[in-house]
Amino acid sequence: MSSPAANRTALYNVAVAFGLPLGVTLAYLLYKSYKDSSDTEIDDDSMHSIKVFKQPEKVPKTRSKKSFIIIEDADQNGSLDSIPNPASWSTLGLEQPLQIAMVGLPARGKSYITKMLIRYLQWNGFEAKEFNVGSRRRNIGLKGIDASFFDPTNRENNKIREEMAMAEQEKLYSWLHGESNDQHKKRVAIFDATNTTKDRRLHLLQRSRKENVFLLFIESICDDEKVLNQNYDMKLQNDDYKGMDPKDARKDFEKRVEQYKHAYEEIEDSEDNSNISYIKLINVGQKIIARNCNGYLPSQVAFYLQNIHISPRKIYLSLNAENFDTVENSSRGLESGRLTDAGRQYSLDLAKFIQLKIENESNISKDLLVLAGTAKVHAETTLHLRMLYSCYNTPLLNELRAGDLHGLTLDEIRESFPEEYKKRKNDKLNYRYPGVGGESYMDVIERIRPIIIELERQRRTVVVVCNLAVLRCIYAYFTGLTLDEIPYKSFKQHVLYELSPGPFSCNPKEYIVSEELINM
């Protein structure tokens, strides 16, 4: 019989051969291997701490720590020194540093795409940073200049603009090759500029080869008048037009765009001897074209951009309702899916609140999707929502798994496994619970990546019901929390968290559902 390690290797090879997304493959592996493991996190900084879904046999205090380490993660001699940092796999496939260079006319959503990519990459464990030529121009005293500065026939101004772009490139490569605070993290630099000519792109390609950096162009094309008008309005809020009459500012900006159009050359397959790598994004998600996106990360970027859009929508996040597990530290809550009286009331109030909220919102879809974990407590929490809306349950939304320490309270871990307790306290983000099924926060991030893609793809309102660690990771992605902040973000039970994804923020709000219903 083949070993679990051999099975995982075989499945991975099949995934690579058929081009399956790695996140989906890993999620499937986790589900198949760990579906019987814990659905709760052992935590110490919220009201959901030390709760148990199933009471296991007590782990003997004399048990050797090595007995619950996954042997397949050790080297051939059994040494544990070679076990990688749990965050290191997040940079799989990035053999070279990556530079992403934006391409497109002003107000085509390049900065919006840049900020979304940085948020996504940082949440996945990469170091990502933006290098914006427009910001450099404003910072060196050239803010507020009129449209004539961008005239392509003016050689002197062209020279100044090229010098600014190349100075920003120097800064970019200095950072890209610089010392990282974490040797396991790889860096991704995003060069946010128009890069509208073939000559500029050729220069960028030549420099990237010299620096041994993979260069991926992302061209944003927009001809949707409604989207363009929204983008123009946002552009008029930057420092170039501060204090100007809105009509004069709009007129000057439109003239600037016309100046760029005279020199604009769309990316063609023939560039760089037909070796150019690019993604063309048309009207922010309506259509996408990808070419030569070789390697794990460039292909993942293409997949991510294929699913984003700018349609207004709401995302609601909620912890599962109070159950007997949370109040009695017993297994009754999970085994029966039984909620307390307060939990049952919240399940009902949640459905009422969502229904009224949807009816009163004028600019979002009235259609709604509910996503929840597969534990019985998730089913009970969404009981009334399922009577009104489509509801899908997925193990991807189940709680961080505690492996061999499943069922132990934090005090029991501190008493029986002081070394594990200390390691978790020192690095809560990367600490992986020992034994089969044990996870870290970084593992949870990898597991729920398909959920993030689904939330980005959906144009419907979405309600997500899950446990604490998963809620922290989803909330962090949309609000831009750093990875180090994720394990310590607190959430309240029976409080609904609303996110409104927009161009540069998601405007998070909190609703105490029972109180809100009184005023609705």
Secondary structure by P-SEA (a helix, b strand, c coil): cccaaaaaaaaaaaaaaacccaaaaaaaaaaaccccccccccccccccccccccccccccccccccccccccccccccccccccccccccccccccbbbbbbbcccccaaaaaaaaaaaaaaaaccbbbbbbaaaaaaaaccccccccccccccaaaaaaaaaaaaaaaaaaaaaaacccccccbbbbbbbccccccaaaaaaaaaaaaaacbbbbbbbbbbccaaaaaaaaaaaaaccccccccaaaaaaaaaaaaaaaaacccccccccccccbbbbbbcccccbbbbccccccaaaaaaaaaaccccccbbbbbbccccccccccccccccccccccaaaaaaaaaaaaaaaaaaaaccccccbbbbbbcccaaaaaaaaaaaacbbbbbbcccccccccccccccaaaaaaccaaaaaaaaaccccccccccccccaaaaaaaaaaaaaaaaacccbbbbbbccaaaaaaaaaaacccccccccccccccbbbbbbbcccccbbbbbaaaaaaaac
